[in-house]
Amino acid sequence: MPVVTKFLVTVGLIVASTAVGYLARRRGWVPERAAQWLMTGVVVFGYSPVSFCSIWSIDPKPADVWLPVLGTVQIVLLAVFGMLAGRLLGREKADSGLLGMAGAVGNTGFTMGGFVIYLLFGVEGLGRGSIYGLMWYPMMVLLLYPIGRYFSGSHKGSLLRLMLKSIFDWRSIGLPVTLVGLLLALFHVPRPKAIEDYHVVPIVMYIVLPTAYFSIGLRLHFSSIASLKKFIAALTGLRFVLGPALGLLLAYMTTLTAHPLTGVSRGVLLINSCVPTAITAVAVANMFHLKPREASVLFVVNTLTYLVIVLPVVLWIFGR
């Protein structure tokens, strides 16, 4: 299937799933709280097996070590710039935390960035995308949680205890599962042929993708868009201007080393540098009561901006 066709099918699926979720909540067919359970299922039973299967399929190269390292550097830098932007534009302390979290983490999973990489580079790209995301869970616990707690001032208890609880929480199983897949790939353990024969990865992906965006639709509220226009503009700049600029700079810096990023690995870094903000930012905002409704609006508008403007450019550049 041509990349353009896959793009249209994917966007249609995302828009339709989100609209159905939104309608389901508005009509009272499905309660909004169901989104929490659905998204948990997506992360645990969707992300984990796809990450495991895809990363097991690749032949890791020394340069691939750059992917999680540079991904972490980018998250930290965007968090700092986001907090500074929130301080300049906002009137409350919480505004800095809101933009810091939304700017820091991008939707690099296969509900957006990972899926785009899969469309362009197949399972090999998805596997290297999983390597890129190896530090995603640690950064969520060690960076987003402290930001959420500090800027909301509402969370009680030990931050260290919260970190340890999160690391060993069953919902964080994606990290050890991905590491197991990486070890199998490093030791060249053959992957069962049935995974390809029965199209396990694409089937799971096309089940999880609409489920995830249906859940987002359940959480969707269109209030406060006008009052957030400065924050929407700032987040657009962080994710789609500063993000790719940092990605290009970091990719160039690897060329000064003995193991530069090239080919698919370089594409994975650059594509993930300009994905929209992640639903994780909304989840953490809810956890710490850090303007969760505003976080939801920023997520939806930023995602729509990506689908309408940024994604066609990405597919044009990397799909040629």
Buried (B, 14 or more C-beta within 10 A) or exposed (E): EEBEEBBEEBBEBBBBBBBBBBBBBEEEEBEBEBBBEBBBBBBBBBBBBBBBBBBBBBEBBEBBEBBBBBBBBBBEBBBEBBBBBBBEBBEEBBBBBBBBBBBBBBBBBBBBBBBBBBBBBBBBBBBBBBBBBBBBBBBBBBBBBBBBBBBBEEBEEEBEEBBEEBBEEEEBBBBEBBBEBBEBBEEEEEBEEEBEEEEBBEEBBBEBBBBBBBBBBBBBBEEBBEEBEBBBEBBBBBBBEBBBEBBBEBBEBBEEEEBBBEEBBBBBBBBBBBBBBBBBBBBBBBBBEBBBBBBBBBBBBBBBBBBEEBBBEBBEEBBE
